[in-house]
Amino acid sequence: MGVDYSYYLFVGVNLINEEYPDDGDWIFETLEDEINGVPGVALDCIYDGMSGEYAYLGKTLASVDEYTEDVKELDPNINKVVDDVVILLDQFDPAWRSKYGPVKVFLITHAH
């Protein structure tokens, strides 16, 4: 059995850090729909379900995997995306800034 990789250009925060380590199940239990990409959810979550090293919450700008052969064109107005993510994070957890730091742009390699 092999490992497949997906790559994400992502705007958001990492919910797992030194102050807030993954305590087991709270991320999956709280964000199961976001992790699974259920239609209609406002935020995306990319979660390392194997080792719990990361759980990014925000919006996916683009994603590709090792089988993707097309070009992704991105909206150049990244500030609008960041503003939208901040509003959604405020709704998710009003204290997110003090827990997880500022919104950042991440390039994530995700094994599954």
C-alpha positions, 0 to 999 in steps of 0.5 A: 500500500502506497502513500498519496500526497496532496498539496494545498495553498491555504489561508488560515491558522494551524490549530495545533501549537505548543500552547494548544497541542492536539489532545486526541479527538477534539479537532476531529469531533469539532471539525469533522464536516470541515475535514471531510469537505461536506458541501455548505461548510464555511471553512476547510480543515486539513488535519493530520489524522495519523500523527496529529502534527497539524490541523489547518483551519481556513480556506483552500486557495488551490489543491493538486495531487501527484496526478494533477496535470493542469494549471490553477489560476488564483484570484490575485486579491489575496487580501479579500480572502484573508478578510473573509477567513478572519470573519469566519474564524471570528464566528468559529472561535472569538478568541482564535487570535490569542490561541493560534496567532495571525492568519497566514498563507501556507503551502501544505504537503498532506500525505494520505 
